[in-house]
Amino acid sequence: MELPYLKQNCELTLNEGLKIHYSVNSSFKNNVEIVPAFYNHDIAHVLFGLSTIVEHESLADTRVIFGTNWGFRKYINDYLKNPEALKIIMQIFKEVGYIKGFFISFKTFPNIIRVIIDC
């Protein structure tokens, strides 16, 4: 399924894009109910046309950290100090594979630098 919010000239509203994003995988909406901080992350997916592949996940987080007033400290507190958020994040890495997830994240480092400069 080609998600319309992934296209550069998408004319969806943010609300419409989020509805589509949550319709793709019910766990996305469930994760927001468990950890409200994931909502900001999901907004970045829609606003910046990012899919849910591992490479784009790190870019969505980078956009949230450097492109909003949420910042790095709040990101750490809301994600890495929240046991429920850590469970979800570790489950994602488990599904992808820890080593593969690490290498994919490392491979996207140049794009992360571009996002930081853009922000």
C-alpha positions, 0 to 999 in steps of 0.5 A: 500500500502506497501511503499518500503522506509519503509523497512530497506534494501530499495534500492531506491534513495532519489529522488525515495523515495520522489516521492513515498512519494508524490504519496501517498497523494497529500497534502504532495507535496502541503504542501511543495509548501506552506511551503518549510520547510516541504521538510526537514521533508519529507526527514526524512520520506524517509531516516529513513523509517517513515510512516505518522502515528502520532507517526512517525511524531514526530520522523521525526521532532526530526530527522530533529531538532537533526540530521541535521544542521537545529536545534531547532531554525530554526525549530521553526522559519520555523514551529511555526512562519510561519502562513501557517505552523501552519494552516497545523499543526493544520489541522492535529491535528484537523483531528486526534483529539487534545487530541488524538494527544497529548496523542499519541505524549506523548506516543512516548516520549521514542522513541523520546529520543532514536532518540535524543541519536541516533542523 
